[in-house]
């Protein structure tokens, strides 16, 4: 028979469990206590995050965005390189605090992670060799298309050209190299990154072309673990401040604007919403 003492002990135990759960859920407090915040980044996706060949340090648009978030919180930013396919599992398992890894915000992923305000908007496009004679997406039917594993590009491509044969690689550098080596008829990536890849070709750029058709809009955002309202609030505040004080525009020009490898003439978005 359950006596009064047993009921009291059960109630105390339950209360302790709930308290521990609430404490564990306060990720922002944990980050402040540690004095650092760990961002999961790709490190292979110029100009978002990549290794500077001169300094051997991680640099890029999302590295600067993440650094601004860390400064807002008052902690040191730490960067951990991840594979595209490992981004969400690494976040869910607590190996990183936030994803700053060219993460597309879509409805499917909302069931797995929360998203901060969209800090970049791009679209998926396709690069081919000029000699292939391919000028439109339908011509990729039955052909081999290379892209990165675990990204939205694979899904977008399958929707656009269902009969294309998709071959994936661990990162965008490997996929881009596969196109250059003739291992695929086309290479699909976010347009912004694709333009940066195109800029790396130098004189060889004359042998390649980016098809004009877009195969999906990609709102890019920082990814957070589900239910961390306190952390999301301060992250969104940091992003809003970047937009308000002009730093967001400066970062775009620095990494994507005229004269860069991406060479995008004008920013067509504002950091203002987490809706898609």
Helices and strands as residue ranges (DSSP letters): H 4-25, H 27-34, E 36-41, E 44-45, E 49-51, E 58-59, H 61-73, E 76-81, G 84-86, H 87-92, E 98-99, H 107-110, E 114-129, G 130-132, G 137-140, E 144-148, H 152-160, E 165-169, H 172-180, E 186-190, H 191-200, G 202-207, E 208-210, E 217-224, H 229-244, H 247-256
